[in-house]
Amino acid sequence: MIPKMSAHAGQAVALAPEPPSPNGTPLYKPISSVWEGGDGELIEAMLNFYPTIRPTPILDATYNAGRFWKGSKRQVTSMDIDSQYDPDIVGDNRDMQGV
């Protein structure tokens, strides 16, 4: 399901569906399109907001130094073509093959 978008104070805000809750309080809070926290905080907010299936574990096939995941508590398997970053998997994400 694609979230609805709304203009709010000059920002686009994703509006999630508001399923019924026991006390009438919406179960979802909108995520602003302007983020002032770290990358890890943003990915946590997005992964808590959007997926209906818990994303565990995660393969980041463009891991590099892992900057995107700093501050995240997710189980991330790192993959990068450059071994200097000490990824879990050294490989080219353009040539990934299933088992």
N, C-alpha and C positions, 0 to 999 in steps of 0.2 A: 504494500500500500504506500503510495506517495503522500507525504505529509502536505497539508495545505500551507500556503504561505500568506503572510499578512504584513502590511507595512506598518511599522510602529516607531514613532519618533525618528524617522529617517533610516530605520534599519529594517531589513527583512527578517522576520521571525518565523521559524518553523512551528506550526501548530499541530500537535499530535491529537489523535482522536481522544475524546474524553469519555472513557467507558464509565458505567455507573460504579460508584463506590458506596460502601455501607453508610458513610456519614455525609455524602453529597459533595465531598471535596474531590476535585479532579485528581486523577492518578498521575498525570503527566504535567511537567512544567516546560514551557517553551525554551528553546536554546537560541540565544541571540546569534545573529550572523557576524557580529563583531565580538571577538573573544579576546579578553585581556589577561587570561591566565596562561599557563604553560601548555605545551603540546600534549603532555601526558594527561593533564586535567581535562583538556578538550576531548581527547579520544575516550576517556572514561565517561564523560557526559554523553557523548554520541553513542557509545556502546550500551549505555544504560537506557537510552531513549529510543533508539531505532530497532534493533534486532528483536525478533520474537523468539529466537533460539539462542541460548547463551553461547557466545563465541569463545569456546575453550577447546583445545589450545589454538593459538594464532600463529600462522606462518607469515613473517614479514620478509618477502622475497627481495626487498630493496633496503635492507636494514642499515647498512653503512655503519655509523657510530652509534646508532640506536637513540638518537636525540628525540625522536617522535614518542618514544615509550618512557622517557624519564618521568618519574612520578606515577607511573601506572603500576598496578599490582597484577596485571594480566600475565598469564604464562605465554611468553612469546618465544618462538623458535626463530633464530636469526639466520638469514641467508643473504650472502653477498658475493659478488664476483671477486672482490678485493679481499685477500686474506689478511691484510694488515689490520683489519678491524676485528679479527678473531671471531668470525661468525660461527654458529653451530654447523652450518652447511656452507661450504665454498662452492658456488656454482653460478651459472648464468641463467637469470630468470627468463630469458628468451628461449631457453631450451630445456624446460622442465618436462619430465615425463612421469606418468603415473606408474604404479606397480601393477 
